[in-house]
Amino acid sequence: FIADALVAGENNGFEEIHIDKGTVLAADVFPARSKVKVIPREHGFEGVLNFAGDALAGALGAALTAMVCRLTEGRKKYEEYQEFVLEVKEKATRLQAKFIDVMDRDTEAFMVISNAYGMPKATDEEKAARSAAIQAGLVKSTETPMEMMELSAETIALTESLLGKFNTASASDLGV
């Protein structure tokens, strides 16, 4: 049920990601040639990406923070902050990758639970195996939400640390 979408190329500095028949533009979120896991709506999994979507939003926030740093680099007006801006850019890039990893792991955990609910339950043995698989999947699925919240708090603090030290022409990008 999981379809892979490959980053197709660049469009005005944005990477173009083709998913099914639609196109999504994402500013520096996915490195070139990376894969994005998507569960198409026609498979009835509309709710699957609810949490994974939160992690994707975190990745976008971290990517925008890194982009603002790149737009600040080398600007004479912000020369005194260059070392700091470079550090923030590196941290934001690492956070972006962590968010994408959390998103993938959360989707995988959901699929374990979903598959477990589809297991046969005609005999007592099948019911026991199904119940054990559901419980194992539920336990595993509790790991990523807390990690995503911690990454979110770290990203917000990192973004806030740039206030007054970045290219103000990109203020709306930092505010997202």
N, C-alpha and C positions, 0 to 999 in steps of 0.2 A: 504493500500500500504506500510505501514511501517512494516518492519520485525524486531523483536528483536533478537539480538545475545547475548548469555550468555557467559561470560568469562568461559572458559572450564577448565583451570588448569594452571600449571606452566611448563615452559620449560627453563632450564638453567637460572633461575632468571627472565625470561620474562614471562608475562602472555599471554596465547594463547587464541585468540579470533577467534571462528569459525563463518564465515559469508558465508552463502550459501555453495558453494563447495570449497571456498578458505579459507586460513588461514592467519591471519595477526598477526605479533608479535609486541607487544607494550610494551616498557620498563616502567613499573610502571605507566602507564597512567590511567588505569581503576582499581579501587579497586576490589579485589576478589568478585565475585558474582554480579558485577554491570551489567547493561544492556546498550547496545549501539544501538541506533536507526539507521537503515540503510534503504535506499530506493533502492531496487534492480534496476539495469539498465533495466531489461526486462519490467519494468513498464513505461519506457520512461521518467524517471525523472533524466537523467544524470546531468542536470544543477542545480538540487536542492541543492546539497551538496557543491556548489562553495563557498558560504560564510561559511556555516557550516564547510566546510573543513578548512577554515582559522582559525576558532575557535579550531578545532581539532589540527591544527599545533601549536597554542598557548598553548594548553594543553600539547602537547608533549614537547614543550620548557620548560614549567614550571616543568614538570615531570623530564626532564633531569637535570634541575637545582637542584631539590630536590635530585636526585640520586647522583649527584656530591657531594652534602653536606654529604650524607650518606657515600660515599667513603672517605670523609675527616674526618668524626667523629672518635675520638679516636686515630688518628695518632699523634704520639709524635712530629713530624716535624711541625705540624700545631696547636700545643697545645694552643698557644696564641690567636688563632682565633676560638676556639671551641664554645664559647658562641654566637659569631656572626654567625657562620655556622649553629648552631641549629636554630637561629631566621630566617635565610634565608630559611632553609629547611621548617619550619612551614609556612612561607609566600608563598613559592613556591607551597606547597601542597594546600593551600587555593586558590591560583590563578588557579591552575589546575582544582579544583572543579568548580570555577566560569566560566572558559572557557567551561567546559562540559555543565553547565547549560545554558550558552548563545547559545551553539550549539543546544541544545534541543529546546530552545525557538524560535530560528531562523527557525528551520525546521518546528516547529508547525505553525509559522506565515506564512511560505510559503504555507503550506497545506491549511490554511484558504483561502488564495488568490486562490490557485489552485481549491479548491472546489467551491468557489464563481463563478469562470469563467465557471464552469460546471452547474450552476443553469439554470433553464428554462428561456426563454426570449420571449415567444410567445405573452404575453399580456403586456399592459403598466404597470400593477401592478408587474408582474414578472420581467420586465426590471428594474423597480425602486428598487425592493428588491435586485436584482442581483447587480446593480450599487452601492447600499448602502453597501452591503456585501464586494464588491471589495474594495471600498474606506476605509472601516473600517480595512480590512486586510492590505491594503497598509500603513495606518497610523501605525498600530501595527508593521509592518515589518521594520520601520525606527528606532525602539528602539535598537535593538541588534547590528547593525553595529557600532554605536558610542561606545557602551559599550565594544565591542570586541576590538576596537582601544585603548580605555583607558586601558584595561587589558593588551594589548600587550605592550604599553609604560611602564606600571608598571613592567611587567615581564622582559623586556629588561634592565631597570634600576636595577632591583634586580639582574639579572644575571651579569651585569657589576660590581656590588658592590663586587662580589666574586673575581675579578681579583687580583692575588697575594696572595690569602688567601685560596686556595683550593688545593687538591691533584692533582698535575700536571700530574699524570698518566691518569687522566680523562679529560684532556684539550680538546680533540676532542669532548667529550660529551657536554662540556659546550659551545663549539663553534657552535654546531648545532643550 
